[in-house]
Amino acid sequence: MELDVTAASTETWHSLASFFETYEPDCYCGWPRCQPREFVPGKSPNREAMRAIIDSGECPGLLAFLEGEVVGWCAVSPVERYPQYQVSEPQAWGLACLLVAGQARKRGVGGALIEAAVMHAESHGASCVYGPPPWWWPGTEELCERLVCALLKHGFEKVGAGARIPVLRKQLRPS
């Protein structure tokens, strides 16, 4: 199994857009970048916003390719890019979303994305990484439980209660 995780960029835009068109056409990971209760589902504005982020040179997340096909996405950036977080720690990052295609689940894709996201954040000066905002909803309780288990397995700790998932955090270096 050949698994490759790479940063979203202008070079990977078509793969990213294809992935979102297939799995989350209305989102394009716009929800964590909006103020609570302000997200409006709709492909066009969210797609354009993601394209603008990538065109600006910012890396909004990572893509996982399995045998050359994009099968996963992980949004990871400084928490100040995500109004859904209520975190004021310096250099805190957020792993705001993790999405793995159904056919790629239970094949190590989610874990590889989590590890790569933590490494990406750390290489850009992060002191810690938070899991998704506590009211994030991937669609089912089972997916929430699987995400929480995966994050705990990769060194995240529960640091608070949440509406849908607990507040999860991984310390990278002393604050």
Secondary structure in CASP SS format (residue, H / E / C, confidence):
PFRMAT SS
TARGET T0000
AUTHOR 0000-0000-0000
METHOD secondary structure of the structure
MODEL  1
M C 1.00
E C 1.00
L E 1.00
D E 1.00
V E 1.00
T E 1.00
A E 1.00
A C 1.00
S C 1.00
T H 1.00
E H 1.00
T H 1.00
W H 1.00
H H 1.00
S H 1.00
L H 1.00
A H 1.00
S H 1.00
F H 1.00
F H 1.00
E H 1.00
T H 1.00
Y H 1.00
E C 1.00
P C 1.00
D C 1.00
C C 1.00
Y C 1.00
C C 1.00
G C 1.00
W H 1.00
P H 1.00
R H 1.00
C C 1.00
Q C 1.00
P C 1.00
R C 1.00
E C 1.00
F C 1.00
V C 1.00
P C 1.00
G C 1.00
K H 1.00
S H 1.00
P H 1.00
N H 1.00
R H 1.00
E H 1.00
A H 1.00
M H 1.00
R H 1.00
A H 1.00
I H 1.00
I H 1.00
D H 1.00
S C 1.00
G C 1.00
E C 1.00
C C 1.00
P C 1.00
G E 1.00
L E 1.00
L E 1.00
A E 1.00
F E 1.00
L E 1.00
E C 1.00
G C 1.00
E E 1.00
V E 1.00
V E 1.00
G E 1.00
W E 1.00
C E 1.00
A E 1.00
V E 1.00
S E 1.00
P E 1.00
V H 1.00
E H 1.00
R H 1.00
Y C 1.00
P C 1.00
Q C 1.00
Y C 1.00
Q C 1.00
V C 1.00
S C 1.00
E C 1.00
P C 1.00
Q C 1.00
A E 1.00
W E 1.00
G E 1.00
L E 1.00
A E 1.00
C E 1.00
L E 1.00
L E 1.00
V E 1.00
A C 1.00
G H 1.00
Q H 1.00
A H 1.00
R C 1.00
K C 1.00
R C 1.00
G C 1.00
V H 1.00
G H 1.00
G H 1.00
A H 1.00
L H 1.00
I H 1.00
E H 1.00
A H 1.00
A H 1.00
V H 1.00
M H 1.00
H H 1.00
A H 1.00
E H 1.00
S H 1.00
H C 1.00
G C 1.00
A C 1.00
S C 1.00
C E 1.00
V E 1.00
Y E 1.00
G C 1.00
P C 1.00
P C 1.00
P C 1.00
W C 1.00
W C 1.00
W C 1.00
P C 1.00
G C 1.00
T C 1.00
E H 1.00
E H 1.00
L H 1.00
C H 1.00
E H 1.00
R H 1.00
L H 1.00
V H 1.00
C H 1.00
A H 1.00
L H 1.00
L H 1.00
K H 1.00
H C 1.00
G C 1.00
F C 1.00
E E 1.00
K E 1.00
V E 1.00
G E 1.00
A C 1.00
G C 1.00
A C 1.00
R C 1.00
I C 1.00
P C 1.00
V E 1.00
L E 1.00
R E 1.00
K E 1.00
Q E 1.00
L C 1.00
R C 1.00
P C 1.00
S C 1.00
END
